[in-house]
Amino acid sequence: MTIINRIFGCAAFCILAGCANQPSQVILNPVYQNGQVSTINSSLSTSVIDVRGDTSTLTLVESDKTKTFASQGITESIKSVLDSALSRNGASISNLATTRFELDINALQAVVTETLVSHKSEAKIELSVRVIRATSNFTKKYSGNAALEGPLGHDRAKIEGQLNKLTEQMITRIVSDPELIQFLEG
């Protein structure tokens, strides 16, 4: 009877282990949750361009292997949160606007290092903003980092949350930047 119980236990473990596979993509869906942090009285045409050399959003480093995971629709997600933040702070978003607000994604990635007993996630985001008018331009880079540690293996949802929160913080920093606001008003 104990052999049957062991076989049944091993079979159940194998089934559960198969269900624990992580999805092959990272869900990046930041949401601008801050209210008005500045006043931007401009009509803007916005665009987001992914210029990263490495398009993986998550790099998982285990003791003997490295896996990378991408995020589908990253430019659309960032554009959505950017448009929301600009609108909440008074800007009018229109494809017909003569002032172009371009945001480049230079880096957006979390690197998770796992050992047998713990994991550590280091996220990095670097964004470049270009505001282009007929007679003048504004360019500035914004970067941020975040770290997360925990026991055992990583939880994909926590890593996604880390990236989403850091992205929201970066967008908030952009829409509240006094230099950018002064250029938009001038």
C-alpha positions as CSV (number, residue, x, y, z in Angstrom):
1,M,0.0,0.0,0.0
2,T,2.8,2.5,0.7
3,I,4.3,1.9,-2.8
4,I,0.9,2.8,-4.3
5,N,0.7,5.9,-2.1
6,R,4.3,6.9,-3.2
7,I,3.5,6.4,-6.9
8,F,0.3,8.4,-6.5
9,G,2.1,11.2,-4.6
10,C,4.9,11.3,-7.3
11,A,2.3,11.5,-10.1
12,A,0.4,14.3,-8.3
13,F,3.6,16.2,-7.8
14,C,4.5,15.9,-11.5
15,I,1.1,17.1,-12.5
16,L,1.3,20.1,-10.2
17,A,4.9,20.9,-11.3
18,G,3.7,21.0,-14.9
19,C,1.0,23.5,-14.0
20,A,3.5,25.8,-12.3
21,N,5.2,26.8,-15.6
22,Q,5.5,30.5,-16.0
23,P,4.0,32.2,-19.0
24,S,6.4,33.1,-21.8
25,Q,5.6,36.9,-21.7
26,V,5.7,39.7,-19.2
27,I,2.6,41.7,-18.8
28,L,3.5,45.4,-18.7
29,N,0.4,47.5,-18.0
30,P,1.3,50.6,-16.0
31,V,-1.5,52.9,-14.9
32,Y,-1.1,56.6,-14.0
33,Q,-2.7,56.8,-10.6
34,N,-1.5,60.3,-9.5
35,G,-3.7,63.2,-9.9
36,Q,-2.6,66.6,-11.3
37,V,1.0,67.2,-10.3
38,S,1.6,70.1,-12.7
39,T,-0.2,72.3,-15.2
40,I,0.6,71.7,-18.9
41,N,-1.3,74.0,-21.1
42,S,-0.2,72.6,-24.5
43,S,-1.6,70.7,-27.4
44,L,0.7,67.7,-28.0
45,S,1.0,64.9,-30.6
46,T,2.6,62.0,-28.7
47,S,4.5,59.0,-29.8
48,V,6.5,56.2,-28.1
49,I,9.5,54.4,-29.8
50,D,11.2,51.3,-28.5
51,V,14.9,51.8,-29.2
52,R,16.2,49.1,-26.8
53,G,19.0,46.9,-28.2
54,D,17.7,44.0,-26.1
55,T,13.9,43.8,-26.3
56,S,13.6,41.4,-23.4
57,T,11.7,42.8,-20.5
58,L,12.7,40.1,-18.0
59,T,15.9,38.2,-17.8
60,L,15.9,35.2,-15.4
61,V,19.3,34.1,-14.3
62,E,19.3,30.7,-12.6
63,S,22.4,28.8,-11.5
64,D,22.9,27.0,-14.8
65,K,20.9,28.9,-17.4
66,T,19.5,32.3,-18.4
67,K,16.0,32.8,-19.9
68,T,14.6,36.0,-21.4
69,F,11.0,37.1,-21.7
70,A,9.5,39.8,-23.8
71,S,6.5,42.0,-23.3
72,Q,4.1,42.4,-26.2
73,G,2.7,45.9,-26.9
74,I,5.2,47.7,-24.8
75,T,5.0,50.9,-26.8
76,E,1.2,51.0,-26.7
77,S,1.3,50.4,-22.9
78,I,3.8,53.3,-22.3
79,K,1.9,55.6,-24.8
80,S,-1.3,54.9,-22.9
81,V,0.1,55.8,-19.5
82,L,1.9,58.8,-21.0
83,D,-1.2,60.2,-22.7
84,S,-3.2,59.6,-19.4
85,A,-0.6,61.5,-17.4
86,L,-0.3,64.4,-19.8
87,S,-4.1,64.7,-20.0
88,R,-4.6,64.6,-16.3
89,N,-2.1,67.5,-16.0
90,G,-3.9,69.7,-18.5
91,A,-2.3,68.8,-21.9
92,S,-4.5,68.2,-24.9
93,I,-3.5,65.1,-26.9
94,S,-4.1,65.4,-30.6
95,N,-2.6,63.9,-33.7
96,L,-3.1,67.3,-35.4
97,A,-1.0,69.2,-32.8
98,T,2.1,71.0,-34.1
99,T,4.1,70.3,-31.0
100,R,5.5,66.7,-31.1
101,F,6.2,64.9,-27.8
102,E,8.3,61.8,-28.5
103,L,9.4,59.3,-25.8
104,D,12.1,56.8,-26.5
105,I,12.4,53.6,-24.5
106,N,16.1,53.2,-24.1
107,A,16.0,50.5,-21.3
108,L,13.1,48.7,-19.6
109,Q,14.1,45.5,-18.0
110,A,14.2,43.5,-14.8
111,V,17.0,41.1,-14.2
112,V,16.0,38.4,-11.7
113,T,18.8,36.2,-10.1
114,E,17.6,33.1,-8.4
115,T,19.4,30.8,-6.0
116,L,18.1,27.7,-4.2
117,V,16.8,29.8,-1.3
118,S,16.2,33.3,-2.6
119,H,15.8,35.6,-5.5
120,K,16.7,39.2,-6.3
121,S,15.2,41.5,-8.9
122,E,16.9,44.6,-10.2
123,A,14.8,46.7,-12.5
124,K,16.1,49.6,-14.7
125,I,14.2,52.0,-16.9
126,E,15.7,54.8,-19.0
127,L,13.4,57.0,-21.1
128,S,14.3,59.9,-23.4
129,V,11.9,62.8,-24.1
130,R,12.1,65.0,-27.2
131,V,9.7,67.8,-27.6
132,I,9.8,69.2,-31.1
133,R,8.4,72.6,-32.2
134,A,8.9,74.5,-35.5
135,T,11.5,76.8,-33.9
136,S,13.0,74.9,-31.0
137,N,13.6,71.4,-29.4
138,F,13.8,70.0,-25.9
139,T,15.6,66.8,-25.0
140,K,16.1,65.1,-21.7
141,K,16.8,61.6,-20.3
142,Y,15.1,60.1,-17.3
143,S,16.2,57.0,-15.5
144,G,15.2,55.0,-12.5
145,N,16.1,51.8,-10.7
146,A,14.3,49.5,-8.2
147,A,15.3,46.4,-6.3
148,L,13.3,43.6,-4.8
149,E,14.4,40.5,-2.8
150,G,12.6,37.6,-1.4
151,P,12.8,33.9,-0.4
152,L,12.7,31.0,-2.8
153,G,11.8,31.5,-6.4
154,H,10.5,34.8,-7.9
155,D,6.8,35.6,-8.3
156,R,6.2,36.8,-11.9
157,A,3.3,39.0,-10.8
158,K,5.6,40.8,-8.3
159,I,8.2,41.4,-10.9
160,E,5.6,42.8,-13.3
161,G,4.3,45.0,-10.5
162,Q,7.8,46.3,-9.9
163,L,8.2,47.2,-13.6
164,N,4.7,48.8,-13.7
165,K,5.3,50.9,-10.6
166,L,8.7,52.0,-11.7
167,T,7.3,53.0,-15.1
168,E,4.5,55.0,-13.5
169,Q,7.1,56.8,-11.3
170,M,9.1,57.7,-14.3
171,I,6.1,59.1,-16.2
172,T,5.2,61.1,-13.1
173,R,8.7,62.5,-13.0
174,I,8.4,63.5,-16.6
175,V,5.1,65.3,-16.4
176,S,6.2,67.1,-13.2
177,D,9.6,68.2,-14.5
178,P,9.9,72.0,-14.2
179,E,12.3,72.3,-17.1
180,L,9.9,70.4,-19.5
181,I,6.9,72.4,-18.3
182,Q,8.8,75.7,-18.8
183,F,9.7,74.7,-22.3
184,L,6.1,73.7,-23.1
185,E,4.8,77.0,-21.8
186,G,7.5,79.1,-23.6
